[in-house]
Amino acid sequence: PKDVNPPQLLKVTPNNNIKNFDRLDVTFIFDELIQINEKKNVFFSPYSKDALKLDVNKNKLIVSFEKELTANTTYYMNLDEVIKDVNEGNIVKDLEYLFSTGSTIDTLTISGFVTDAKTSKPLEDVWVGLYKNDTDSLLYKETPKYITKSSKHGVFSFSNLPKESFYIYAIEDLDNNLKFSIPNEKIGFYNEKVLSQTEDIEIRLFDETAVADSVKEISIDSLTISFGKLIIDSLPKKPLIVELIKGGNIIYRKNGSNNMSIDSLTTGIYSLRFIEDKNQNGIWDSGNLINKITPEKVTLYPKEINIRENWDVIVEWQPNL
């Protein structure tokens, strides 16, 4: 029968979760012959470019440290899908290694989520970095101390952190250099310095060159098309833009007020979004990295809106803006 099982880890030297680590390498021993599957999946934190060298010898993976380790620091190594067997190519998943060069292993965390500033939808595979210092040229010149990637639901999480505070930035990183070097790369940042053991941090990724979408009028034949009405109730009393979307196009945009009524809507399925209009110019505005301007916040109504013939659909909802 065909072997469908990935190589099994028999032993790792030194042991996982070791303290006072003083070695130059770590050896993983498996139950069968192995080979490299994908080196780009190697993840090492705190971040240091080209810090690890991988060598395979039969059933052994030797990971060598190419740069000197920092004293009294907790390190985390993730080798998910880096190794596979020789015969069938079965991939080893969830291979991790944790150690400390000091007498304790740090256990604090920082977590949150990344969304697209313009659509408010979660973003996957966005690099999120923790920085000790904050300067105007940070994303242009420096690399983060800790990095992680957002999941398919936009969630990011840093683990095994010391009790310190950090600045948080995120980048789409189209050219894989962890720096803001392409004008239309999406970037984002959190406005405040964050202490370890903080959660629910929202970072909105924006394209500095992005502009608001235009409103697209729908051609209507009043003799054959049915109409309904949408009533929006209990909006917050702050500068607000209301946009109604159908078929991926914005078909209605208006400055919000406490109560709104949108009449003569063609029947069908719509979505609704609200924009915090900070500069009160009537359209969504992107952010700016150098001037530390965050994009105007967009919030999606969580349900589809079904407009039916001769019906009044009432939406009562306070968007979190």
C-alpha positions as protocol buffer text, in pm:
chain_id: "A"
residue {
  index: 1
  type: PRO
  ca { x: 0 y: 0 z: 0 }
}
residue {
  index: 2
  type: LYS
  ca { x: 105 y: 357 z: -68 }
}
residue {
  index: 3
  type: ASP
  ca { x: 261 y: 539 z: 226 }
}
residue {
  index: 4
  type: VAL
  ca { x: 42 y: 839 z: 308 }
}
residue {
  index: 5
  type: ASN
  ca { x: 187 y: 922 z: 651 }
}
residue {
  index: 6
  type: PRO
  ca { x: 439 y: 1205 z: 692 }
}
residue {
  index: 7
  type: PRO
  ca { x: 772 y: 1138 z: 866 }
}
residue {
  index: 8
  type: GLN
  ca { x: 737 y: 1111 z: 1244 }
}
residue {
  index: 9
  type: LEU
  ca { x: 967 y: 1306 z: 1473 }
}
residue {
  index: 10
  type: LEU
  ca { x: 1157 y: 1062 z: 1698 }
}
residue {
  index: 11
  type: LYS
  ca { x: 1385 y: 1301 z: 1882 }
}
residue {
  index: 12
  type: VAL
  ca { x: 1507 y: 1659 z: 1888 }
}
residue {
  index: 13
  type: THR
  ca { x: 1840 y: 1766 z: 2035 }
}
residue {
  index: 14
  type: PRO
  ca { x: 1854 y: 1971 z: 2253 }
}
residue {
  index: 15
  type: ASN
  ca { x: 1506 y: 1905 z: 2393 }
}
residue {
  index: 16
  type: ASN
  ca { x: 1218 y: 2135 z: 2303 }
}
residue {
  index: 17
  type: ASN
  ca { x: 1141 y: 2416 z: 2552 }
}
residue {
  index: 18
  type: ILE
  ca { x: 1498 y: 2414 z: 2679 }
}
residue {
  index: 19
  type: LYS
  ca { x: 1633 y: 2704 z: 2888 }
}
residue {
  index: 20
  type: ASN
  ca { x: 1987 y: 2843 z: 2898 }
}
residue {
  index: 21
  type: PHE
  ca { x: 2036 y: 2734 z: 2536 }
}
residue {
  index: 22
  type: ASP
  ca { x: 2399 y: 2763 z: 2428 }
}
residue {
  index: 23
  type: ARG
  ca { x: 2424 y: 2547 z: 2115 }
}
residue {
  index: 24
  type: LEU
  ca { x: 2504 y: 2640 z: 1755 }
}
residue {
  index: 25
  type: ASP
  ca { x: 2242 y: 2408 z: 1604 }
}
residue {
  index: 26
  type: VAL
  ca { x: 1934 y: 2193 z: 1663 }
}
residue {
  index: 27
  type: THR
  ca { x: 1891 y: 1841 z: 1522 }
}
residue {
  index: 28
  type: PHE
  ca { x: 1555 y: 1684 z: 1439 }
}
residue {
  index: 29
  type: ILE
  ca { x: 1557 y: 1305 z: 1390 }
}
residue {
  index: 30
  type: PHE
  ca { x: 1274 y: 1136 z: 1196 }
}
residue {
  index: 31
  type: ASP
  ca { x: 1166 y: 776 z: 1141 }
}
residue {
  index: 32
  type: GLU
  ca { x: 1247 y: 779 z: 765 }
}
residue {
  index: 33
  type: LEU
  ca { x: 1454 y: 955 z: 501 }
}
residue {
  index: 34
  type: ILE
  ca { x: 1361 y: 1320 z: 452 }
}
residue {
  index: 35
  type: GLN
  ca { x: 1420 y: 1606 z: 211 }
}
residue {
  index: 36
  type: ILE
  ca { x: 1351 y: 1981 z: 203 }
}
residue {
  index: 37
  type: ASN
  ca { x: 1001 y: 2068 z: 81 }
}
residue {
  index: 38
  type: GLU
  ca { x: 987 y: 2450 z: 100 }
}
residue {
  index: 39
  type: LYS
  ca { x: 1251 y: 2664 z: 269 }
}
residue {
  index: 40
  type: LYS
  ca { x: 1046 y: 2982 z: 242 }
}
residue {
  index: 41
  type: ASN
  ca { x: 809 y: 2842 z: 506 }
}
residue {
  index: 42
  type: VAL
  ca { x: 1081 y: 2870 z: 773 }
}
residue {
  index: 43
  type: PHE
  ca { x: 976 y: 3116 z: 1043 }
}
residue {
  index: 44
  type: PHE
  ca { x: 1209 y: 3235 z: 1321 }
}
residue {
  index: 45
  type: SER
  ca { x: 1125 y: 3486 z: 1593 }
}
residue {
  index: 46
  type: PRO
  ca { x: 1260 y: 3732 z: 1702 }
}
residue {
  index: 47
  type: TYR
  ca { x: 1304 y: 3808 z: 1333 }
}
residue {
  index: 48
  type: SER
  ca { x: 1648 y: 3803 z: 1179 }
}
residue {
  index: 49
  type: LYS
  ca { x: 1696 y: 3766 z: 804 }
}
residue {
  index: 50
  type: ASP
  ca { x: 1894 y: 3459 z: 695 }
}
residue {
  index: 51
  type: ALA
  ca { x: 1945 y: 3358 z: 1058 }
}
residue {
  index: 52
  type: LEU
  ca { x: 1898 y: 2985 z: 997 }
}
residue {
  index: 53
  type: LYS
  ca { x: 2073 y: 2733 z: 772 }
}
residue {
  index: 54
  type: LEU
  ca { x: 1902 y: 2400 z: 698 }
}
residue {
  index: 55
  type: ASP
  ca { x: 2087 y: 2078 z: 612 }
}
residue {
  index: 56
  type: VAL
  ca { x: 1948 y: 1727 z: 562 }
}
residue {
  index: 57
  type: ASN
  ca { x: 2148 y: 1411 z: 633 }
}
residue {
  index: 58
  type: LYS
  ca { x: 1938 y: 1097 z: 567 }
}
residue {
  index: 59
  type: ASN
  ca { x: 1669 y: 1111 z: 838 }
}
residue {
  index: 60
  type: LYS
  ca { x: 1810 y: 1414 z: 1018 }
}
residue {
  index: 61
  type: LEU
  ca { x: 1736 y: 1784 z: 979 }
}
residue {
  index: 62
  type: ILE
  ca { x: 2012 y: 2005 z: 1119 }
}
residue {
  index: 63
  type: VAL
  ca { x: 1918 y: 2369 z: 1176 }
}
residue {
  index: 64
  type: SER
  ca { x: 2224 y: 2588 z: 1232 }
}
residue {
  index: 65
  type: PHE
  ca { x: 2224 y: 2944 z: 1362 }
}
residue {
  index: 66
  type: GLU
  ca { x: 2409 y: 3173 z: 1122 }
}
residue {
  index: 67
  type: LYS
  ca { x: 2389 y: 3474 z: 1353 }
}
residue {
  index: 68
  type: GLU
  ca { x: 2473 y: 3508 z: 1720 }
}
residue {
  index: 69
  type: LEU
  ca { x: 2174 y: 3462 z: 1951 }
}
residue {
  index: 70
  type: THR
  ca { x: 2087 y: 3736 z: 2200 }
}
residue {
  index: 71
  type: ALA
  ca { x: 2124 y: 3662 z: 2571 }
}
residue {
  index: 72
  type: ASN
  ca { x: 1814 y: 3618 z: 2789 }
}
residue {
  index: 73
  type: THR
  ca { x: 1581 y: 3593 z: 2490 }
}
residue {
  index: 74
  type: THR
  ca { x: 1302 y: 3349 z: 2404 }
}
residue {
  index: 75
  type: TYR
  ca { x: 1319 y: 3215 z: 2046 }
}
residue {
  index: 76
  type: TYR
  ca { x: 1049 y: 3041 z: 1846 }
}
residue {
  index: 77
  type: MET
  ca { x: 1110 y: 2835 z: 1532 }
}
residue {
  index: 78
  type: ASN
  ca { x: 829 y: 2716 z: 1304 }
}
residue {
  index: 79
  type: LEU
  ca { x: 909 y: 2464 z: 1029 }
}
residue {
  index: 80
  type: ASP
  ca { x: 555 y: 2393 z: 912 }
}
residue {
  index: 81
  type: GLU
  ca { x: 561 y: 2216 z: 571 }
}
residue {
  index: 82
  type: VAL
  ca { x: 938 y: 2264 z: 539 }
}
residue {
  index: 83
  type: ILE
  ca { x: 1018 y: 1888 z: 538 }
}
residue {
  index: 84
  type: LYS
  ca { x: 877 y: 1591 z: 344 }
}
residue {
  index: 85
  type: ASP
  ca { x: 970 y: 1224 z: 302 }
}
residue {
  index: 86
  type: VAL
  ca { x: 1186 y: 1108 z: 12 }
}
residue {
  index: 87
  type: ASN
  ca { x: 961 y: 837 z: -136 }
}
residue {
  index: 88
  type: GLU
  ca { x: 606 y: 976 z: -145 }
}
residue {
  index: 89
  type: GLY
  ca { x: 656 y: 1344 z: -64 }
}
residue {
  index: 90
  type: ASN
  ca { x: 436 y: 1338 z: 248 }
}
residue {
  index: 91
  type: ILE
  ca { x: 477 y: 1674 z: 420 }
}
residue {
  index: 92
  type: VAL
  ca { x: 554 y: 1729 z: 790 }
}
residue {
  index: 93
  type: LYS
  ca { x: 318 y: 1982 z: 944 }
}
residue {
  index: 94
  type: ASP
  ca { x: 322 y: 2178 z: 1270 }
}
residue {
  index: 95
  type: LEU
  ca { x: 692 y: 2125 z: 1342 }
}
residue {
  index: 96
  type: GLU
  ca { x: 786 y: 2377 z: 1610 }
}
residue {
  index: 97
  type: TYR
  ca { x: 1078 y: 2443 z: 1843 }
}
residue {
  index: 98
  type: LEU
  ca { x: 1094 y: 2680 z: 2141 }
}
residue {
  index: 99
  type: PHE
  ca { x: 1395 y: 2771 z: 2350 }
}
residue {
  index: 100
  type: SER
  ca { x: 1544 y: 3046 z: 2565 }
}
residue {
  index: 101
  type: THR
  ca { x: 1899 y: 3168 z: 2599 }
}
residue {
  index: 102
  type: GLY
  ca { x: 1810 y: 3273 z: 2954 }
}
residue {
  index: 103
  type: SER
  ca { x: 1661 y: 3110 z: 3262 }
}
residue {
  index: 104
  type: THR
  ca { x: 1296 y: 3172 z: 3169 }
}
residue {
  index: 105
  type: ILE
  ca { x: 1071 y: 3130 z: 2863 }
}
residue {
  index: 106
  type: ASP
  ca { x: 856 y: 3432 z: 2786 }
}
residue {
  index: 107
  type: THR
  ca { x: 482 y: 3362 z: 2762 }
}
residue {
  index: 108
  type: LEU
  ca { x: 310 y: 3694 z: 2686 }
}
residue {
  index: 109
  type: THR
  ca { x: 105 y: 3759 z: 2371 }
}
residue {
  index: 110
  type: ILE
  ca { x: -30 y: 4032 z: 2144 }
}
residue {
  index: 111
  type: SER
  ca { x: -318 y: 3955 z: 1908 }
}
residue {
  index: 112
  type: GLY
  ca { x: -570 y: 4122 z: 1680 }
}
residue {
  index: 113
  type: PHE
  ca { x: -699 y: 4125 z: 1325 }
}
residue {
  index: 114
  type: VAL
  ca { x: -624 y: 4287 z: 989 }
}
residue {
  index: 115
  type: THR
  ca { x: -891 y: 4424 z: 757 }
}
residue {
  index: 116
  type: ASP
  ca { x: -897 y: 4603 z: 425 }
}
residue {
  index: 117
  type: ALA
  ca { x: -958 y: 4970 z: 503 }
}
residue {
  index: 118
  type: LYS
  ca { x: -1177 y: 5023 z: 197 }
}
residue {
  index: 119
  type: THR
  ca { x: -1397 y: 4712 z: 218 }
}
residue {
  index: 120
  type: SER
  ca { x: -1368 y: 4621 z: 588 }
}
residue {
  index: 121
  type: LYS
  ca { x: -1308 y: 4257 z: 486 }
}
residue {
  index: 122
  type: PRO
  ca { x: -1044 y: 4040 z: 663 }
}
residue {
  index: 123
  type: LEU
  ca { x: -707 y: 4003 z: 490 }
}
residue {
  index: 124
  type: GLU
  ca { x: -498 y: 3687 z: 474 }
}
residue {
  index: 125
  type: ASP
  ca { x: -116 y: 3653 z: 454 }
}
residue {
  index: 126
  type: VAL
  ca { x: -42 y: 4007 z: 566 }
}
residue {
  index: 127
  type: TRP
  ca { x: 286 y: 4051 z: 753 }
}
residue {
  index: 128
  type: VAL
  ca { x: 239 y: 4213 z: 1093 }
}
residue {
  index: 129
  type: GLY
  ca { x: 549 y: 4340 z: 1273 }
}
residue {
  index: 130
  type: LEU
  ca { x: 639 y: 4459 z: 1622 }
}
residue {
  index: 131
  type: TYR
  ca { x: 892 y: 4744 z: 1643 }
}
residue {
  index: 132
  type: LYS
  ca { x: 1068 y: 4888 z: 1948 }
}
residue {
  index: 133
  type: ASN
  ca { x: 1106 y: 5237 z: 1802 }
}
residue {
  index: 134
  type: ASP
  ca { x: 884 y: 5453 z: 1584 }
}
residue {
  index: 135
  type: THR
  ca { x: 1033 y: 5685 z: 1321 }
}
residue {
  index: 136
  type: ASP
  ca { x: 909 y: 5846 z: 1001 }
}
residue {
  index: 137
  type: SER
  ca { x: 1120 y: 5608 z: 792 }
}
residue {
  index: 138
  type: LEU
  ca { x: 1042 y: 5293 z: 991 }
}
residue {
  index: 139
  type: LEU
  ca { x: 872 y: 5087 z: 719 }
}
residue {
  index: 140
  type: TYR
  ca { x: 1110 y: 5221 z: 454 }
}
residue {
  index: 141
  type: LYS
  ca { x: 1437 y: 5120 z: 622 }
}
residue {
  index: 142
  type: GLU
  ca { x: 1391 y: 4897 z: 927 }
}
residue {
  index: 143
  type: THR
  ca { x: 1278 y: 4538 z: 978 }
}
residue {
  index: 144
  type: PRO
  ca { x: 1060 y: 4438 z: 1274 }
}
residue {
  index: 145
  type: LYS
  ca { x: 1181 y: 4266 z: 1590 }
}
residue {
  index: 146
  type: TYR
  ca { x: 892 y: 4017 z: 1578 }
}
residue {
  index: 147
  type: ILE
  ca { x: 681 y: 3918 z: 1278 }
}
residue {
  index: 148
  type: THR
  ca { x: 377 y: 3704 z: 1211 }
}
residue {
  index: 149
  type: LYS
  ca { x: 125 y: 3654 z: 929 }
}
residue {
  index: 150
  type: SER
  ca { x: -251 y: 3698 z: 937 }
}
residue {
  index: 151
  type: SER
  ca { x: -471 y: 3390 z: 894 }
}
residue {
  index: 152
  type: LYS
  ca { x: -743 y: 3344 z: 632 }
}
residue {
  index: 153
  type: HIS
  ca { x: -981 y: 3516 z: 876 }
}
residue {
  index: 154
  type: GLY
  ca { x: -743 y: 3813 z: 915 }
}
residue {
  index: 155
  type: VAL
  ca { x: -635 y: 3713 z: 1266 }
}
residue {
  index: 156
  type: PHE
  ca { x: -276 y: 3763 z: 1383 }
}
residue {
  index: 157
  type: SER
  ca { x: -108 y: 3654 z: 1704 }
}
residue {
  index: 158
  type: PHE
  ca { x: 236 y: 3696 z: 1860 }
}
residue {
  index: 159
  type: SER
  ca { x: 337 y: 3450 z: 2131 }
}
residue {
  index: 160
  type: ASN
  ca { x: 629 y: 3411 z: 2372 }
}
residue {
  index: 161
  type: LEU
  ca { x: 685 y: 3784 z: 2406 }
}
residue {
  index: 162
  type: PRO
  ca { x: 872 y: 3958 z: 2691 }
}
residue {
  index: 163
  type: LYS
  ca { x: 698 y: 4219 z: 2906 }
}
residue {
  index: 164
  type: GLU
  ca { x: 768 y: 4514 z: 2676 }
}
residue {
  index: 165
  type: SER
  ca { x: 575 y: 4764 z: 2466 }
}
residue {
  index: 166
  type: PHE
  ca { x: 581 y: 4778 z: 2086 }
}
residue {
  index: 167
  type: TYR
  ca { x: 467 y: 4975 z: 1784 }
}
residue {
  index: 168
  type: ILE
  ca { x: 263 y: 4764 z: 1542 }
}
residue {
  index: 169
  type: TYR
  ca { x: 274 y: 4794 z: 1163 }
}
residue {
  index: 170
  type: ALA
  ca { x: 137 y: 4570 z: 889 }
}
residue {
  index: 171
  type: ILE
  ca { x: 231 y: 4542 z: 522 }
}
residue {
  index: 172
  type: GLU
  ca { x: 106 y: 4353 z: 218 }
}
residue {
  index: 173
  type: ASP
  ca { x: 473 y: 4323 z: 110 }
}
residue {
  index: 174
  type: LEU
  ca { x: 441 y: 4246 z: -261 }
}
residue {
  index: 175
  type: ASP
  ca { x: 819 y: 4221 z: -306 }
}
residue {
  index: 176
  type: ASN
  ca { x: 892 y: 4014 z: 10 }
}
residue {
  index: 177
  type: ASN
  ca { x: 1141 y: 4248 z: 176 }
}
residue {
  index: 178
  type: LEU
  ca { x: 932 y: 4348 z: 482 }
}
residue {
  index: 179
  type: LYS
  ca { x: 969 y: 4713 z: 381 }
}
residue {
  index: 180
  type: PHE
  ca { x: 738 y: 4968 z: 220 }
}
residue {
  index: 181
  type: SER
  ca { x: 912 y: 4996 z: -118 }
}
residue {
  index: 182
  type: ILE
  ca { x: 631 y: 4979 z: -377 }
}
residue {
  index: 183
  type: PRO
  ca { x: 389 y: 5278 z: -393 }
}
residue {
  index: 184
  type: ASN
  ca { x: 68 y: 5074 z: -409 }
}
residue {
  index: 185
  type: GLU
  ca { x: 160 y: 4820 z: -138 }
}
residue {
  index: 186
  type: LYS
  ca { x: -107 y: 4815 z: 128 }
}
residue {
  index: 187
  type: ILE
  ca { x: 13 y: 4919 z: 472 }
}
residue {
  index: 188
  type: GLY
  ca { x: -139 y: 4979 z: 813 }
}
residue {
  index: 189
  type: PHE
  ca { x: -45 y: 5074 z: 1167 }
}
residue {
  index: 190
  type: TYR
  ca { x: -184 y: 5103 z: 1517 }
}
residue {
  index: 191
  type: ASN
  ca { x: -184 y: 5455 z: 1656 }
}
residue {
  index: 192
  type: GLU
  ca { x: -63 y: 5371 z: 2007 }
}
residue {
  index: 193
  type: LYS
  ca { x: 227 y: 5180 z: 2156 }
}
residue {
  index: 194
  type: VAL
  ca { x: 103 y: 4841 z: 2275 }
}
residue {
  index: 195
  type: LEU
  ca { x: 208 y: 4650 z: 2587 }
}
residue {
  index: 196
  type: SER
  ca { x: 247 y: 4272 z: 2575 }
}
residue {
  index: 197
  type: GLN
  ca { x: -66 y: 4079 z: 2674 }
}
residue {
  index: 198
  type: THR
  ca { x: -297 y: 4297 z: 2463 }
}
residue {
  index: 199
  type: GLU
  ca { x: -568 y: 4157 z: 2235 }
}
residue {
  index: 200
  type: ASP
  ca { x: -837 y: 4265 z: 1984 }
}
residue {
  index: 201
  type: ILE
  ca { x: -613 y: 4515 z: 1806 }
}
residue {
  index: 202
  type: GLU
  ca { x: -758 y: 4621 z: 1471 }
}
residue {
  index: 203
  type: ILE
  ca { x: -523 y: 4725 z: 1191 }
}
residue {
  index: 204
  type: ARG
  ca { x: -680 y: 4861 z: 873 }
}
residue {
  index: 205
  type: LEU
  ca { x: -462 y: 4810 z: 567 }
}
residue {
  index: 206
  type: PHE
  ca { x: -472 y: 5088 z: 309 }
}
residue {
  index: 207
  type: ASP
  ca { x: -327 y: 5182 z: -27 }
}
residue {
  index: 208
  type: GLU
  ca { x: -204 y: 5542 z: -8 }
}
residue {
  index: 209
  type: THR
  ca { x: -296 y: 5590 z: -374 }
}
residue {
  index: 210
  type: ALA
  ca { x: -652 y: 5459 z: -337 }
}
residue {
  index: 211
  type: VAL
  ca { x: -952 y: 5684 z: -392 }
}
residue {
  index: 212
  type: ALA
  ca { x: -1320 y: 5638 z: -325 }
}
residue {
  index: 213
  type: ASP
  ca { x: -1520 y: 5438 z: -579 }
}
residue {
  index: 214
  type: SER
  ca { x: -1765 y: 5635 z: -789 }
}
residue {
  index: 215
  type: VAL
  ca { x: -2140 y: 5589 z: -769 }
}
residue {
  index: 216
  type: LYS
  ca { x: -2279 y: 5389 z: -1062 }
}
residue {
  index: 217
  type: GLU
  ca { x: -2628 y: 5467 z: -1175 }
}
residue {
  index: 218
  type: ILE
  ca { x: -2857 y: 5178 z: -1264 }
}
residue {
  index: 219
  type: SER
  ca { x: -3061 y: 5208 z: -1582 }
}
residue {
  index: 220
  type: ILE
  ca { x: -3426 y: 5153 z: -1498 }
}
residue {
  index: 221
  type: ASP
  ca { x: -3731 y: 5063 z: -1704 }
}
residue {
  index: 222
  type: SER
  ca { x: -4012 y: 5172 z: -1473 }
}
residue {
  index: 223
  type: LEU
  ca { x: -4267 y: 4970 z: -1668 }
}
residue {
  index: 224
  type: THR
  ca { x: -4107 y: 4633 z: -1597 }
}
residue {
  index: 225
  type: ILE
  ca { x: -3909 y: 4673 z: -1275 }
}
residue {
  index: 226
  type: SER
  ca { x: -4051 y: 4655 z: -921 }
}
residue {
  index: 227
  type: PHE
  ca { x: -3947 y: 4890 z: -644 }
}
residue {
  index: 228
  type: GLY
  ca { x: -3914 y: 4891 z: -266 }
}
residue {
  index: 229
  type: LYS
  ca { x: -3793 y: 5122 z: 12 }
}
residue {
  index: 230
  type: LEU
  ca { x: -3513 y: 5113 z: 270 }
}
residue {
  index: 231
  type: ILE
  ca { x: -3537 y: 5296 z: 601 }
}
residue {
  index: 232
  type: ILE
  ca { x: -3223 y: 5331 z: 816 }
}
residue {
  index: 233
  type: ASP
  ca { x: -3289 y: 5417 z: 1178 }
}
residue {
  index: 234
  type: SER
  ca { x: -3080 y: 5514 z: 1483 }
}
residue {
  index: 235
  type: LEU
  ca { x: -2754 y: 5618 z: 1314 }
}
residue {
  index: 236
  type: PRO
  ca { x: -2490 y: 5772 z: 1543 }
}
residue {
  index: 237
  type: LYS
  ca { x: -2481 y: 6151 z: 1558 }
}
residue {
  index: 238
  type: LYS
  ca { x: -2141 y: 6205 z: 1395 }
}
residue {
  index: 239
  type: PRO
  ca { x: -2012 y: 6280 z: 1043 }
}
residue {
  index: 240
  type: LEU
  ca { x: -2110 y: 5970 z: 850 }
}
residue {
  index: 241
  type: ILE
  ca { x: -2143 y: 5847 z: 491 }
}
residue {
  index: 242
  type: VAL
  ca { x: -2396 y: 5581 z: 398 }
}
residue {
  index: 243
  type: GLU
  ca { x: -2331 y: 5369 z: 88 }
}
residue {
  index: 244
  type: LEU
  ca { x: -2567 y: 5116 z: -66 }
}
residue {
  index: 245
  type: ILE
  ca { x: -2411 y: 4845 z: -283 }
}
residue {
  index: 246
  type: LYS
  ca { x: -2569 y: 4615 z: -540 }
}
residue {
  index: 247
  type: GLY
  ca { x: -2382 y: 4370 z: -762 }
}
residue {
  index: 248
  type: GLY
  ca { x: -2047 y: 4500 z: -637 }
}
residue {
  index: 249
  type: ASN
  ca { x: -2127 y: 4860 z: -740 }
}
residue {
  index: 250
  type: ILE
  ca { x: -2207 y: 5159 z: -520 }
}
residue {
  index: 251
  type: ILE
  ca { x: -2549 y: 5273 z: -636 }
}
residue {
  index: 252
  type: TYR
  ca { x: -2622 y: 5523 z: -358 }
}
residue {
  index: 253
  type: ARG
  ca { x: -2407 y: 5752 z: -141 }
}
residue {
  index: 254
  type: LYS
  ca { x: -2526 y: 6017 z: 103 }
}
residue {
  index: 255
  type: ASN
  ca { x: -2416 y: 6189 z: 421 }
}
residue {
  index: 256
  type: GLY
  ca { x: -2584 y: 6012 z: 710 }
}
residue {
  index: 257
  type: SER
  ca { x: -2825 y: 6149 z: 965 }
}
residue {
  index: 258
  type: ASN
  ca { x: -3015 y: 5996 z: 1255 }
}
residue {
  index: 259
  type: ASN
  ca { x: -3288 y: 5863 z: 1024 }
}
residue {
  index: 260
  type: MET
  ca { x: -3264 y: 5802 z: 649 }
}
residue {
  index: 261
  type: SER
  ca { x: -3510 y: 5687 z: 388 }
}
residue {
  index: 262
  type: ILE
  ca { x: -3403 y: 5557 z: 44 }
}
residue {
  index: 263
  type: ASP
  ca { x: -3699 y: 5523 z: -189 }
}
residue {
  index: 264
  type: SER
  ca { x: -3748 y: 5378 z: -540 }
}
residue {
  index: 265
  type: LEU
  ca { x: -3492 y: 5099 z: -501 }
}
residue {
  index: 266
  type: THR
  ca { x: -3517 y: 4819 z: -755 }
}
residue {
  index: 267
  type: THR
  ca { x: -3596 y: 4484 z: -595 }
}
residue {
  index: 268
  type: GLY
  ca { x: -3302 y: 4257 z: -518 }
}
residue {
  index: 269
  type: ILE
  ca { x: -3018 y: 4194 z: -274 }
}
residue {
  index: 270
  type: TYR
  ca { x: -2815 y: 4487 z: -139 }
}
residue {
  index: 271
  type: SER
  ca { x: -2535 y: 4541 z: 110 }
}
residue {
  index: 272
  type: LEU
  ca { x: -2489 y: 4847 z: 327 }
}
residue {
  index: 273
  type: ARG
  ca { x: -2179 y: 5017 z: 462 }
}
residue {
  index: 274
  type: PHE
  ca { x: -2103 y: 5316 z: 677 }
}
residue {
  index: 275
  type: ILE
  ca { x: -1796 y: 5540 z: 660 }
}
residue {
  index: 276
  type: GLU
  ca { x: -1669 y: 5762 z: 939 }
}
residue {
  index: 277
  type: ASP
  ca { x: -1625 y: 6089 z: 749 }
}
residue {
  index: 278
  type: LYS
  ca { x: -1356 y: 6249 z: 966 }
}
residue {
  index: 279
  type: ASN
  ca { x: -1281 y: 6536 z: 728 }
}
residue {
  index: 280
  type: GLN
  ca { x: -1648 y: 6575 z: 626 }
}
residue {
  index: 281
  type: ASN
  ca { x: -1581 y: 6581 z: 253 }
}
residue {
  index: 282
  type: GLY
  ca { x: -1852 y: 6330 z: 167 }
}
residue {
  index: 283
  type: ILE
  ca { x: -1628 y: 6047 z: 39 }
}
residue {
  index: 284
  type: TRP
  ca { x: -1397 y: 5780 z: 186 }
}
residue {
  index: 285
  type: ASP
  ca { x: -1033 y: 5885 z: 227 }
}
residue {
  index: 286
  type: SER
  ca { x: -730 y: 5659 z: 251 }
}
residue {
  index: 287
  type: GLY
  ca { x: -445 y: 5699 z: 499 }
}
residue {
  index: 288
  type: ASN
  ca { x: -90 y: 5832 z: 489 }
}
residue {
  index: 289
  type: LEU
  ca { x: 208 y: 5659 z: 647 }
}
residue {
  index: 290
  type: ILE
  ca { x: 451 y: 5950 z: 689 }
}
residue {
  index: 291
  type: ASN
  ca { x: 189 y: 6179 z: 842 }
}
residue {
  index: 292
  type: LYS
  ca { x: 43 y: 5894 z: 1054 }
}
residue {
  index: 293
  type: ILE
  ca { x: -306 y: 5945 z: 916 }
}
residue {
  index: 294
  type: THR
  ca { x: -524 y: 5636 z: 941 }
}
residue {
  index: 295
  type: PRO
  ca { x: -785 y: 5568 z: 671 }
}
residue {
  index: 296
  type: GLU
  ca { x: -1143 y: 5655 z: 745 }
}
residue {
  index: 297
  type: LYS
  ca { x: -1311 y: 5359 z: 908 }
}
residue {
  index: 298
  type: VAL
  ca { x: -1559 y: 5151 z: 707 }
}
residue {
  index: 299
  type: THR
  ca { x: -1816 y: 4929 z: 877 }
}
residue {
  index: 300
  type: LEU
  ca { x: -2029 y: 4674 z: 693 }
}
residue {
  index: 301
  type: TYR
  ca { x: -2386 y: 4599 z: 788 }
}
residue {
  index: 302
  type: PRO
  ca { x: -2367 y: 4230 z: 890 }
}
residue {
  index: 303
  type: LYS
  ca { x: -2670 y: 4109 z: 692 }
}
residue {
  index: 304
  type: GLU
  ca { x: -2787 y: 4112 z: 332 }
}
residue {
  index: 305
  type: ILE
  ca { x: -3076 y: 4348 z: 264 }
}
residue {
  index: 306
  type: ASN
  ca { x: -3354 y: 4206 z: 50 }
}
residue {
  index: 307
  type: ILE
  ca { x: -3561 y: 4482 z: -114 }
}
residue {
  index: 308
  type: ARG
  ca { x: -3900 y: 4346 z: -221 }
}
residue {
  index: 309
  type: GLU
  ca { x: -4181 y: 4498 z: -422 }
}
residue {
  index: 310
  type: ASN
  ca { x: -4385 y: 4757 z: -230 }
}
residue {
  index: 311
  type: TRP
  ca { x: -4214 y: 4669 z: 99 }
}
residue {
  index: 312
  type: ASP
  ca { x: -4044 y: 4899 z: 350 }
}
residue {
  index: 313
  type: VAL
  ca { x: -3726 y: 4738 z: 488 }
}
residue {
  index: 314
  type: ILE
  ca { x: -3621 y: 4893 z: 819 }
}
residue {
  index: 315
  type: VAL
  ca { x: -3262 y: 4871 z: 942 }
}
residue {
  index: 316
  type: GLU
  ca { x: -3202 y: 4956 z: 1308 }
}
residue {
  index: 317
  type: TRP
  ca { x: -2831 y: 4936 z: 1380 }
}
residue {
  index: 318
  type: GLN
  ca { x: -2561 y: 5145 z: 1543 }
}
residue {
  index: 319
  type: PRO
  ca { x: -2237 y: 5086 z: 1348 }
}
residue {
  index: 320
  type: ASN
  ca { x: -1925 y: 5066 z: 1563 }
}
residue {
  index: 321
  type: LEU
  ca { x: -1748 y: 5380 z: 1436 }
}
